[in-house]
Amino acid sequence: MDIPKDNNTPYVLHYSSYDNKTGGAGEKRTLEVDAVIGADGANSRVAKSIDAGEYEYAIAFQVLLYFFFHTLQHLLLTSYHHWLEFINLYGILV
């Protein structure tokens, strides 16, 4: 992971993609992101890459993140379906 030099530069994540591959080496790829959440346990590669220090344990934030994003997804989809019902009810064309 490349750490940004300023607030306007994204983090650059380096990873290997194994899309539909069995065995062999993956294809090297990069992804630019605005934020990184290190929910990868006590031996966090994310924490090591930003020199966050040593930890002997990790709190289970993974579960909290799962429920947060699952709930957010549900709310967005529910709102979208209600909006479609509103459009159909009043015959509004978008």
PyRosetta script that sets phi, psi and omega in degrees:
from pyrosetta import init, pose_from_sequence

init()
pose = pose_from_sequence("MDIPKDNNTPYVLHYSSYDNKTGGAGEKRTLEVDAVIGADGANSRVAKSIDAGEYEYAIAFQVLLYFFFHTLQHLLLTSYHHWLEFINLYGILV")
pose.set_psi(1, 132.3)
pose.set_omega(1, 176.3)
pose.set_phi(2, -96.6)
pose.set_psi(2, 124.7)
pose.set_omega(2, -179.5)
pose.set_phi(3, -80.9)
pose.set_psi(3, 134.4)
pose.set_omega(3, 179.6)
pose.set_phi(4, -66.1)
pose.set_psi(4, 148.1)
pose.set_omega(4, 179.5)
pose.set_phi(5, -83.7)
pose.set_psi(5, -23.1)
pose.set_omega(5, 178.9)
pose.set_phi(6, -147.5)
pose.set_psi(6, 180.0)
pose.set_omega(6, -175.8)
pose.set_phi(7, -73.0)
pose.set_psi(7, -15.1)
pose.set_omega(7, -178.2)
pose.set_phi(8, -97.4)
pose.set_psi(8, -0.9)
pose.set_omega(8, -178.6)
pose.set_phi(9, -103.6)
pose.set_psi(9, 135.7)
pose.set_omega(9, -179.5)
pose.set_phi(10, -79.9)
pose.set_psi(10, 161.4)
pose.set_omega(10, 167.6)
pose.set_phi(11, -71.4)
pose.set_psi(11, 147.0)
pose.set_omega(11, 176.0)
pose.set_phi(12, -118.3)
pose.set_psi(12, 117.3)
pose.set_omega(12, 179.3)
pose.set_phi(13, -97.4)
pose.set_psi(13, 136.3)
pose.set_omega(13, 178.5)
pose.set_phi(14, -111.2)
pose.set_psi(14, 130.3)
pose.set_omega(14, -179.2)
pose.set_phi(15, -150.9)
pose.set_psi(15, 168.0)
pose.set_omega(15, 176.0)
pose.set_phi(16, -107.6)
pose.set_psi(16, 129.4)
pose.set_omega(16, 179.5)
pose.set_phi(17, -97.8)
pose.set_psi(17, 130.3)
pose.set_omega(17, 179.2)
pose.set_phi(18, -117.0)
pose.set_psi(18, 39.4)
pose.set_omega(18, -178.0)
pose.set_phi(19, -56.6)
pose.set_psi(19, 114.4)
pose.set_omega(19, 176.5)
pose.set_phi(20, 53.6)
pose.set_psi(20, 29.2)
pose.set_omega(20, 178.1)
pose.set_phi(21, -106.4)
pose.set_psi(21, 145.1)
pose.set_omega(21, 172.6)
pose.set_phi(22, -122.2)
pose.set_psi(22, 116.1)
pose.set_omega(22, -177.7)
pose.set_phi(23, 75.8)
pose.set_psi(23, 173.6)
pose.set_omega(23, 177.7)
pose.set_phi(24, 77.7)
pose.set_psi(24, -179.2)
pose.set_omega(24, -178.4)
pose.set_phi(25, -87.7)
pose.set_psi(25, 147.2)
pose.set_omega(25, 177.1)
pose.set_phi(26, -82.0)
pose.set_psi(26, 167.7)
pose.set_omega(26, 177.9)
pose.set_phi(27, -85.0)
pose.set_psi(27, 126.9)
pose.set_omega(27, -179.7)
pose.set_phi(28, -69.9)
pose.set_psi(28, 129.4)
pose.set_omega(28, -179.7)
pose.set_phi(29, -138.8)
pose.set_psi(29, 163.7)
pose.set_omega(29, 174.7)
pose.set_phi(30, -129.3)
pose.set_psi(30, 156.5)
pose.set_omega(30, 178.8)
pose.set_phi(31, -141.6)
pose.set_psi(31, 127.4)
pose.set_omega(31, 177.8)
pose.set_phi(32, -95.5)
pose.set_psi(32, 128.7)
pose.set_omega(32, -178.3)
pose.set_phi(33, -136.1)
pose.set_psi(33, 159.2)
pose.set_omega(33, 179.3)
pose.set_phi(34, -87.0)
pose.set_psi(34, -25.4)
pose.set_omega(34, -178.4)
pose.set_phi(35, -146.3)
pose.set_psi(35, 152.9)
pose.set_omega(35, 178.0)
pose.set_phi(36, -128.2)
pose.set_psi(36, 129.1)
pose.set_omega(36, 176.8)
pose.set_phi(37, -107.9)
pose.set_psi(37, 117.7)
pose.set_omega(37, -178.0)
pose.set_phi(38, -88.5)
pose.set_psi(38, 77.2)
pose.set_omega(38, 179.7)
pose.set_phi(39, -102.8)
pose.set_psi(39, 51.0)
pose.set_omega(39, -175.7)
pose.set_phi(40, -120.7)
pose.set_psi(40, 29.0)
pose.set_omega(40, 168.6)
pose.set_phi(41, 90.7)
pose.set_psi(41, -174.2)
pose.set_omega(41, -174.6)
pose.set_phi(42, -66.0)
pose.set_psi(42, -31.9)
pose.set_omega(42, 179.3)
pose.set_phi(43, -100.9)
pose.set_psi(43, 49.2)
pose.set_omega(43, -172.3)
pose.set_phi(44, -61.4)
pose.set_psi(44, 123.8)
pose.set_omega(44, 174.1)
pose.set_phi(45, -70.5)
pose.set_psi(45, -31.4)
pose.set_omega(45, 177.9)
pose.set_phi(46, -65.8)
pose.set_psi(46, -47.4)
pose.set_omega(46, 179.9)
pose.set_phi(47, -60.8)
pose.set_psi(47, -40.1)
pose.set_omega(47, 179.0)
pose.set_phi(48, -66.3)
pose.set_psi(48, -36.3)
pose.set_omega(48, -177.1)
pose.set_phi(49, -70.9)
pose.set_psi(49, -22.2)
pose.set_omega(49, 177.2)
pose.set_phi(50, -106.6)
pose.set_psi(50, 11.7)
pose.set_omega(50, 177.4)
pose.set_phi(51, 54.7)
pose.set_psi(51, 53.1)
pose.set_omega(51, -177.7)
pose.set_phi(52, -82.3)
pose.set_psi(52, -5.1)
pose.set_omega(52, 179.8)
pose.set_phi(53, 104.1)
pose.set_psi(53, -176.8)
pose.set_omega(53, -177.6)
pose.set_phi(54, -101.0)
pose.set_psi(54, 139.0)
pose.set_omega(54, 178.3)
pose.set_phi(55, -132.0)
pose.set_psi(55, 140.4)
pose.set_omega(55, 176.9)
pose.set_phi(56, -96.3)
pose.set_psi(56, -11.1)
pose.set_omega(56, -178.9)
pose.set_phi(57, -149.3)
pose.set_psi(57, 166.9)
pose.set_omega(57, 177.3)
pose.set_phi(58, -137.9)
pose.set_psi(58, 142.7)
pose.set_omega(58, 175.8)
pose.set_phi(59, -82.4)
pose.set_psi(59, 143.5)
pose.set_omega(59, -174.2)
pose.set_phi(60, -77.6)
pose.set_psi(60, 69.8)
pose.set_omega(60, 176.3)
pose.set_phi(61, -74.2)
pose.set_psi(61, -18.3)
pose.set_omega(61, -178.8)
pose.set_phi(62, -55.9)
pose.set_psi(62, -42.4)
pose.set_omega(62, -179.2)
pose.set_phi(63, -64.7)
pose.set_psi(63, -43.1)
pose.set_omega(63, 179.0)
pose.set_phi(64, -63.3)
pose.set_psi(64, -41.6)
pose.set_omega(64, 178.4)
pose.set_phi(65, -64.5)
pose.set_psi(65, -40.7)
pose.set_omega(65, 178.5)
pose.set_phi(66, -59.4)
pose.set_psi(66, -49.5)
pose.set_omega(66, -178.8)
pose.set_phi(67, -65.7)
pose.set_psi(67, -36.4)
pose.set_omega(67, 177.7)
pose.set_phi(68, -61.5)
pose.set_psi(68, -52.6)
pose.set_omega(68, -176.7)
pose.set_phi(69, -70.2)
pose.set_psi(69, -35.2)
pose.set_omega(69, 176.7)
pose.set_phi(70, -63.8)
pose.set_psi(70, -44.6)
pose.set_omega(70, 178.7)
pose.set_phi(71, -65.0)
pose.set_psi(71, -42.8)
pose.set_omega(71, 178.0)
pose.set_phi(72, -60.3)
pose.set_psi(72, -44.7)
pose.set_omega(72, 178.7)
pose.set_phi(73, -61.2)
pose.set_psi(73, -43.7)
pose.set_omega(73, 179.1)
pose.set_phi(74, -61.6)
pose.set_psi(74, -44.3)
pose.set_omega(74, 179.6)
pose.set_phi(75, -63.3)
pose.set_psi(75, -42.4)
pose.set_omega(75, 179.7)
pose.set_phi(76, -64.9)
pose.set_psi(76, -43.8)
pose.set_omega(76, 179.6)
pose.set_phi(77, -67.0)
pose.set_psi(77, -40.5)
pose.set_omega(77, 178.2)
pose.set_phi(78, -62.6)
pose.set_psi(78, -44.5)
pose.set_omega(78, 178.8)
pose.set_phi(79, -62.3)
pose.set_psi(79, -39.9)
pose.set_omega(79, 179.7)
pose.set_phi(80, -63.0)
pose.set_psi(80, -44.5)
pose.set_omega(80, 179.8)
pose.set_phi(81, -65.7)
pose.set_psi(81, -38.3)
pose.set_omega(81, 176.6)
pose.set_phi(82, -64.5)
pose.set_psi(82, -39.0)
pose.set_omega(82, 178.7)
pose.set_phi(83, -63.5)
pose.set_psi(83, -42.3)
pose.set_omega(83, 177.8)
pose.set_phi(84, -63.2)
pose.set_psi(84, -40.3)
pose.set_omega(84, 177.4)
pose.set_phi(85, -62.8)
pose.set_psi(85, -40.8)
pose.set_omega(85, 178.4)
pose.set_phi(86, -61.3)
pose.set_psi(86, -44.4)
pose.set_omega(86, 179.6)
pose.set_phi(87, -62.8)
pose.set_psi(87, -45.7)
pose.set_omega(87, -179.3)
pose.set_phi(88, -65.9)
pose.set_psi(88, -38.1)
pose.set_omega(88, -177.9)
pose.set_phi(89, -65.0)
pose.set_psi(89, -42.1)
pose.set_omega(89, -176.7)
pose.set_phi(90, -99.5)
pose.set_psi(90, 2.5)
pose.set_omega(90, 177.3)
pose.set_phi(91, 64.1)
pose.set_psi(91, 33.2)
pose.set_omega(91, 179.7)
pose.set_phi(92, -82.3)
pose.set_psi(92, 132.7)
pose.set_omega(92, 176.7)
pose.set_phi(93, -101.5)
pose.set_psi(93, 131.6)
pose.set_omega(93, -179.7)
pose.set_phi(94, -102.6)
pose.dump_pdb("model.pdb")
